[in-house]
Amino acid sequence: MATPDPEVAKVVVENGPFVAKNIIPTLWMVAISAASGALSFYHKVQDGKVRAFNITEFIGEIVTSCIVGLVTFWICKGLEVNEYLTAAGVAITGHMGARAIFIAEQWFEKKCSR
């Protein structure tokens, strides 16, 4: 097995998602995801799919949206996508919530089954 290059490892550690300089953008993406999840919950209430005061459903929607939004943010960051496109992608996938996870799962299964 090849030995990892210490310089590459240093760059990865210094630019990781939990480094102090990256916390503020990460928190912004969490906020965008949470707002998108709240909007998704609101649409479900309007469509009659959930009750308005279902706190468990609301919290689940927000948590799922935040996780999906963070994963989207990290993928975009890794691909060096423009920050405005990244924010848009985070908002869209945050609104999609569990559907985004399901779509990604299908994509990975399709790629792995070849």
N, C-alpha and C positions, 0 to 999 in steps of 0.2 A: 504494500500500500504506500502511495506517495505521501511524503511529509507536506503538510500545508505550509504555504508561504506565510511567514510571520507578518509581512507588510500587508498582504491581503487581509489577513485576520484582523490586523490593527484597524484598517479602514472600515471593515464590517462592524467591529465593535464600536468605533467612534461615531458611526452613522446609523446605528440601530434604532429601532422604534421607541426604545425606553430611555434614550439618552436625553438629558435635560434640554438641549436645544431643539429636540423634536417633540417635546411634550405639548407645547402650545398648538402646533398644527394638528397633532393627534387629538387633542381636546376639542378643537374646532370641528374635526371630522366626526367625532362622537356626538357633538351637539347637532350637527346637520343630520346625522343618522337618526338621532332621537326625535328630532322635529319631523322627519319623514315618517318615522314609525307612528308618531302621534297623528299625523295626517292620514295615514293608512287606517288607523283605528277609527278615526272620525268617519272615514268613508264607509267602513264596515257598519258602524252605527247607523249611518244614513240609509244604507242598503237593507237594514234590518237583520244583518247577520250576527250581530252581538248586541247585548244590552248596553246602554250608555254608562251604567255604573258598575260594570264588570271589571273590578280592579285587577284581578288575576290576569284576565285577557289583555288588559292595557299594559301591565308590567311586562308580560310575555312578549307583546308586540314591540315594546321599546327595547328590551334586552336583545331580542333577535335582530332588530334593525341595527342596533349598535354593533353587534358582532359582525354582521354582514357588511356594514359600512366600513368597519376597521379593516376587514380582510380586503375589501375593494381598495381602500386607501393604500394598504401595504403593497398590493399588486401593482397599482398605478405608480407608486413611489419606486418600486423595483424596476418598472419598465420606463421610468423617467418621463411619465406623461405630464403634460402641462397642468399646472395647479388648478386652472379653471375647469378643464375637462375632468380632472380628478374629483373636484367638488361636485360636479354634475353627476358623475358616475356614482359617487357615494350617496348623493341624494336619491338617485333613481333606485339603486340596489337597496338602500335603507327603506324606501317605500315598498319595495317588493318583499322584503323580509324573507320569510321561509321559502317563498317561490324562487328567489335568487339562489338559495342553497340547493333546492331541488333541480334547477336548471344546470347549475355547476356540477352537481352529482351526475346527471345524465350525460353531460359533456365528457366528464372524466371516464365514466363507464364505457362510452363509445370509443374514446381514444385508447383505453386499456384493452379493449376486446379485439383489437386488430392483430 
